[in-house]
Amino acid sequence: MIVSGVLVICRGDRLRDVTAAVGALPGVEVHQVDPAGRLVLTIEATSTDGCADRLRAIQALPDVISAEMAVHVFEDEGHPSVTHGVIS
């Protein structure tokens, strides 16, 4: 299982719509919402391609200004490996 932590920035007045759209994507869970237009979420997938596809889908949503991966965790038989960076 691969888990990516993502920070999303959107227009504050569209926060409700963006939160609903992001939360409706498979494998995506919204953990924190800031009224200023920031969301902290995780993407869970079985492959890096799956995480990248979901991140691109979030980046393409209307009113999303930015969506960037903050952390990426590869879980292999209970031994996580963490990397930091951006999937592009």
Secondary structure, 3 states (H helix, E strand, C coil): CEEEEEEEEECHHHHHHHHHHHHCCCCEEEEEEECCCEEEEEEEECCHHHHHHHHHHHHCCCCEEEEEEEEEEEEECCEEEEECCCCC
